[in-house]
Amino acid sequence: MATTVGVIGLGIMGGAMAGNLLKAGFKVVGYDVAPAARRMLKRAGGVPARSGADVARRAPIVIASLPSVAALAAVSGEIARARRKGLIVVETSTMPLEAKQAARAAIEASGATLLDCPLSGTGAQARTKDLLVYASGSRAAYRTCVPVFAGFARGHHYLGAFGNGSKMKYVANLLVAIHNVAAAEAMVLARKAGLDPAQTLAVIGDGAGSSRMLQVRGPMMVRDDYSDATMKVEVWQKDMHIIAEYATRLGCPTPLFAASAPIYTAAIAEGFAKEDTGSVAAVLGAMAGLERRRARRPKPRGLSSR
């Protein structure tokens, strides 16, 4: 009989993880506040649940992929009310440490275990299982979850005490923020210089100047199309604030990270809130006096989309 895994939060990341777990042979029970996400899970072969508590009652291991601190608090309360002793909850979101600690207190008071396991990778990478799990918390619970990690990620690292996973994710996302803007800056310079964007991506991507963000978001920048969001700018802003506040609390200077922040803010001001963060290339292109390569307008910020 297939092992049952629960997934709470079926957005860009959670939906991709659920899909890959199904392909790996797991039975997936999932819940999302959006009915469309639950229907999509059912079409993929999963089992929609009525609530987060319902997921916790039906699966021994539950993965949470949530968009906000408020969502994490609400889901933690639901899981705690399920009172399933021995349950392991794998929290994969990027959140402030304080929010993760509060969730841990609520969940573990009910006899369950919470692991802090942020993910390295974009939504596009999640679809192809190109994720890394930064796991922290109970080593025994981590070992139990290793087969599940293998179902949706290409690798995993155990980092020790609860919270170390989040700290590692802050470090990783600091680099993502900088490298994404650096890739955009380079592609805009190439266009301003009259170079072919596709050829530039192929040539630079083969040399010392390449980066994972150039590889992942360079094709979007070549097409000048950021509608297939693997990380929406409005969600990324949450991660930027978390990193900035954590570094400030530690008294650690992050000048390059700080320099990248206004570009993301400008992307939201220009209407790219629900587009991919690669849209910083469009912002820099406008600053350079370049016209958009394709005739499309960003989605109005009022449209609801996760």
N, C-alpha and C positions, 0 to 999 in steps of 0.2 A: 504494500500500500504506500502511495506517495506521501511524503512528509508534508504537513500543512504549514504554510508560512503566512502570517498576516501582514498586510501593508495598509497603513493609515496615511492618507495623503497621496492621491493618484495624479498629481500634476506632472510637470515635465520630467522631473527626476523619479518620483515615486511610480508613475505610470510605466516608465522605461524599465525600472527594476522589476516591477510586477510582471511585465512581458517577458523579460529574460528568465525569471524564475519559472514561469510556466514552460518556456522552451527547454529549461533544464530538467523538467520532470516533476517539479514541486506542484502541489495543490495550493492555490493562492486565494485567500479570503481577504477582501479589501473594502475600505470605506473612504469616501471623500464627500465633502459637503456638496459638491457639484454633481447633480444627477447624471450629467453627460459623461463624467469621468467613470461613474459606476457602470453605466451602460457600455462604455468602451471596454472596461475590464471583463464584463460578461461576454462580449463579442470575442474577446481574445481567449476565452476559456476559463476565466476566473469566476469566483463566487462573490457577488456583491453582498456586503453586510449592512445591517441597519444602523450601526453606530460604531464608534471606536470601542466601546465596551463590548459590543457583540463580537468584534474581531478578537479582542483579548480572551474572550471565553472560548473561542473556536480554534485558536492557534497557539502552540507552545512557544513560538518565537514570533514577535511582532516587530516590523520595521516601521519607523515613523519618519516621514519626510514632509515637513511642515513649513509654512511661509512666514510665520511670525511668532513672537513671544506669547501673544495672546492665544494663538492656536495651540502652542505647546502646553500652556497652562490648562487649557480646556481639555485637551486630549489626555494629559496626565491625570486629571481628575476623573475622566471616564474610565481609564485603565485601572485606577486605584479602586473605583467603585465595583469593578468586576471581581476584585478580591480573588485572583487566581494565583495561588502560591506556586512558586517554581517557574512562573512565566519570565521570559527574557525579552526585554524591550530594547531594540537597537535604534537609538536616536541618531539620525543621519543629518539633521539640519545644522546650519551655521547660526548659532545663537550666542548671546553673552553668557559667560560662565555662570553668572548668578542665576539665569533662567534655567540652565541645565541642572544646577544644584537644587533648585526648588523643585523641579520635575523629579529628580532622583529621590528627594525626601518624600514626596507624595506617593510615588510608585512603590518604593521599597517599604514604606509603612504597611502596604497591603500584602507583603510577602513576595513580591516580584523583584526582579533585578533590572536596573537600567544601565546600559552601556552607552558611553559617549563615543559616537563613531561618525564624525563628519566624513564627507566624501571629497576626493580630489577628482575633478572632471566636470565637463559641461553636459548639458542635456543631450547633445549630439553624441558625445562620448558614452553617455549612459545607455543610449540605444544600442551601441555596439559592444557593450560590456567593457569599455575602456575606462574603468574607474579604479581608484585606489581607496581602500577603507583605512582611515586613521582611527584605530580602535583603542579605547581606554576604559578602565574599570576592572571588574572581576575577571581574573585570568581564566577561571573555570568556565564562566559564562562565555567568554571569548572563544575558548576552544570548542564549546558546543556549537557555536555559530559559524565556525570555519566552513563547513559544507554549504551553508546558506550564502556566505560571502562569495564562494566560488561560483554560485549560480548567477550572480549579477555583476561581479567585478573581476578584473584581471589580476588583482593582488590585494593584499591586506598587510598591515603592520600593527603589531601590538606595542603600545607606547607606555604602558604602565598605569599609574594612578588615574582615576576618573578625572577628566578635565584636560589631560594631556593631548587627547585627540583634538579638542577644540583649539588648544594653543598651537598645535602643528598646523591646523587648517588656517589660522590667522596668518601664520608665516607664509604658507603656500599662496593664499589669496592676495597677500601684499605683492608677491611677485606677479601674479596674474594681472592685477590692476595695472602695474607698471608695464609689463610686457605687452599687454593689449594696446595701450596707448602708444607704446614705442612702435609696434607693428603698424598701427594706423598712420603714425607720423611718417614712417618710412614709405608706405604705399602712396601717401599724398605727395611726398617729395618726388617720387618716381613719376607720378602723373604730371606734376608741375614741370618736370624736366623733359616731358615728352616721351617717356618710356612707356612701352606697352605693359599694362598692369599684370596680365596673365604671365607674360614672359618674365617680368620682374619677380613675381612670386616663385616661379620655377627656379630661377637662377639664385635668388637670395636664399630660398629655402634649402638649397643644396650646399650652402656655404656656412662660414663661421657666424654669420649674422642671423641665422635662423633661430626660432624659438617655438615652443609648443603652441603659443597663441598665434603666431604667424601661420603655422600649419592649420590650426583649427579655424581661425577667423579670416585668414588671408583670402580664401575663396569668396567669402561674403563681400570683402572689400573690393575684390576684382569685379564682382557682379553689381556692387553698390546696392545690394538687397539684403536687408536685415530683418525681414518679416518672419523667417523661420527661427524664432528666438530659442537659443539654447540656454541663455541666461538673460532675462529681461533687465533693462537698465533700472527700473523702479525697484526690483528685488535686489539687484546688486548694490544699490545705495544703502540698503540695510547692512550688508556685509562691510561696506566701506566704513560706516559709522562704528560698527563693532570693533574693527581693527584699529581705527583712529583712537577710540576711547581707551582700548586696552593698552596701546603703546604709550599714550599719555599718562595713564595710571602707573606704568612701569618707569616712566621718565626716559623712554627710548626714542631718540630722534629718527624720523622717517621722512626725510626731505623729498625724495623722489616720489614716494607714495602720496605725500601731501600735494605735490605739484600735479599729479594726475587727477586728483579729485575734482577740480573745477571743470575738467573736460566732460566728465560724466554728468555733472550738474547741468552743464550746457546742453547735453544730449536730451535731458528731460525737458528743459526749457524750449528746445527746438521740436518737441513733439514725439521723441523717440522712446518715451517711457516704457512702452510695451514691446519695443523692438529689441533685438539682440545688442549686447554691449559693444559688438563690433561697429555699431553705428557711430562711435566716436570718430571713425574715419570720415563720415559725412560732415561732422562738426568741424573737423580740422580742414576738410576740403573746402567748406564754405569760407573759413577764415583765410584760406589761400586763394580765394577768388575762383575756385573751380565749380563748374556746373555739375549737378547730379548726372550720373551716367545713364539713369533710366527714369522715365517719367512716372514716378509714383510718389504719393504723399504718405507720410507716416500715419498710422491709425490714430484717430482722435483719442485723446487720453481718457475720455469718458467710457470707452468700451471696456466691458469686463472680460478679462482673460488672465489665466494664471500662468 
